[in-house]
Amino acid sequence: MAVSPTLSKSILAVAVVAAVSVAGIDASRSESGSDARSKLTMIAPAAAGGGWDLVAREAQQALRSDGIVNNAQVVNVPGAGGTIGLSQLDNLSGQATTVMITGTVMLGGIAINNSETTLADTVPIAKLAEDFEVFVVPKESPYQNLEDMIAAWRANPGGLPIGGGSLGGIDHIVAGQLAQEADIDPAAINYIAYSGGGEVLTSLLSNTVGVAVSGYNDFRDQIEAGNVRALAVAAPEPVDGIDVDTFTELGYNVDLVNWRGIVAPPGISDEDRDTLIAIATEMHETEQWQGAVERNRWKESFSTGDEFAEFLDVEQARITDILRELGLV
């Protein structure tokens, strides 16, 4: 397939951003010691304003406020379902002063982009929390509820543009699962991918898309302000603080949860791994982090080290199977 000049420019731009980001991370490491408690860089592998960015910045605040890390910084490296950030992390082998935020989205990105680097190439540090996907429409939308939207979707699957995160990510998977539950061919839907929740929201408010799907927090302020209307949330059971029906309550078996975690580069020592696990554990116990979990309507789900590594192995296989079932890989 020929690559258009526009696409070529986009690929080049991503490559330049990635190269600059790697240089910045390397430079920040050389400015101080190699101890993660002195300076820790967290890669948020998506654009500012999205779920990974939010987790990274909440972690940054918790680490700073309690003095767990003297200098915690966040670097955004968007693209390809998080796999560009993953590739950067892999290139930082042995550097225990850089970690990356990861989650369900990246597992889909790895599968759909045939990424040579996977989470098996990283050192798992900690699973932090779970987030919940929500479908929203603008306040002026004709869809007053989920059934209105699905009726229009069934009538013309390709005529309803749905905005969400990266191809193969959890937003895409949830949209595909809902289509399947509604007897719509997932391959026929008009899914438009963006690099972060902030871009998804912008596309919805500008009417570029008719429906948007992302983590609840990406839309929370607009939901509370009445600018967008939530149709349903993907969760196994009702979520405290989120006054929205679950898909299950509305008769659709869609409850995939978006977890968030931290991984480190390959090649770090056991001592460095233990230090990073200790940092994550101390952060998790702070009032600042617990407040973030409550404020962002996340669900507590903490595990570390080998337990988290086993979870990642099982979860990668599960997400890849779901993508195959939906015809996305």
Secondary structure, DSSP 8 states (H G I E B T S, - for coil): ----HHHHHHHHHHHHHHHHHHHHHHHHHHTS-S-TTTEEEEEE-S-TTSHHHHHHHHHHHHHHHTTSSSEEEEEE---GGGHHHHHHHHHTTT-TTEEEEEEHHHHHHHHHTT-SS-GGGSEEEEEEEEE-EEEEEETT-S--SHHHHHHHHHH-GGGSEEEESSTTSHHHHHHHHHHHHTT--GGGSEEEE-SSHHHHHHHHHTTSSSEEEEEHHHHHHHHHHTSEEEEEEE-SS--TT--S-BTTTTT------EEEEEEE-TT--HHHHHHHHHHHHHHHTSHHHHHHHHHTT-EEEEEEHHHHHHHHHHHHHHHHHHHHHTT--
